[in-house]
Amino acid sequence: MKKCSIKNGVFIALLASTFGGTATIATSKAWADDGQFSLSSGFGSSPGHYATANTTGLLSIPTIEKYETGPWVFKLTVPDLSISGTGSVVPEIGRIRTGSAANSTQSDLGDTVAAATYNIYSGSASTFGIGLTGKVKLGMADKIKGFGTGQNDYAAQADAYQSFDKFTALGSLGYKVLGSPAGISMDSVLYGSFGGIYQLNDQMSGGVDISLAQSPSATAAEQRQLTAYVTHMINKSLKARGYVLKGFTNGNPDSGLGAQVYYGF
């Protein structure tokens, strides 16, 4: 595998990677030249009040399978979730029910997300690029426990990057169609993000991402969230990433932190 370098313009942005999620993942084009399969996992903890008196706690342990070949990236994400609260908050959406139930802690699998990205490059040094992504979130999670709506969601988004020596600017814009469960009307929403990555050295980079989304329902607020992260290339096959986040509306968790490890075959 070739050495990763923003200066050589090999970073591709896969923004809002879990339907408006917190992470911005930068991946090298060199991984995709001959076909590259990778596995990743980690944890993310993100408690929030969501305009209620009680705190809803979310612990996510995702398993992510990714295959890159030529300009294509295919990704499958299956999260293992633990949610504590009253059951009025759904991950990635926010508060969708009014009223209050007894506090409890539930654990189960969340909704599976399948995504396909086609990366478009321009410029002799590939310092600018655009990726077009289609996503399907399969409503497989238990809606009674509050792990999902029980409906499929669909999204299309465009991601772009522009490299300036060691700094790469990133941006994303998407449109999401949410399935409506019985008795709840869900709206289609625009979402997006912007930020950048700075290459600290050959092994380490750091970045900031600001994500925004419209309100998906009458009870869920719009979303505005800031995420800061650091990625370290341990060797040619292994990299680790840590992040912290801060939410600025009742549609987001109040704060959060997490870490992930990626292994490429």
Secondary structure, 3 states (H helix, E strand, C coil): CCCCCCCCCCEEEECCCCCCCCCCEEEEHHHHCCCEEEEEEEEEECCECCCCCCCEEEEEEEEEEEEEECCEEEEEEEEEEEEEECCCEECCCEECCCCCCCCEEEEEECCEEEEEEEEEEECCCCCEEEEEEEEEEECCCCCCCCCCCCCCEEEEEEEEEEEECCEEEEEEEEEEECCCCCCCCCCCEEEEEEEEEEECCCCEEEEEEEEEECCCCCCCCCEEEEEEEEEEECCCCEEEEEEEEEECCCCCCCEEEEEEEEEEC
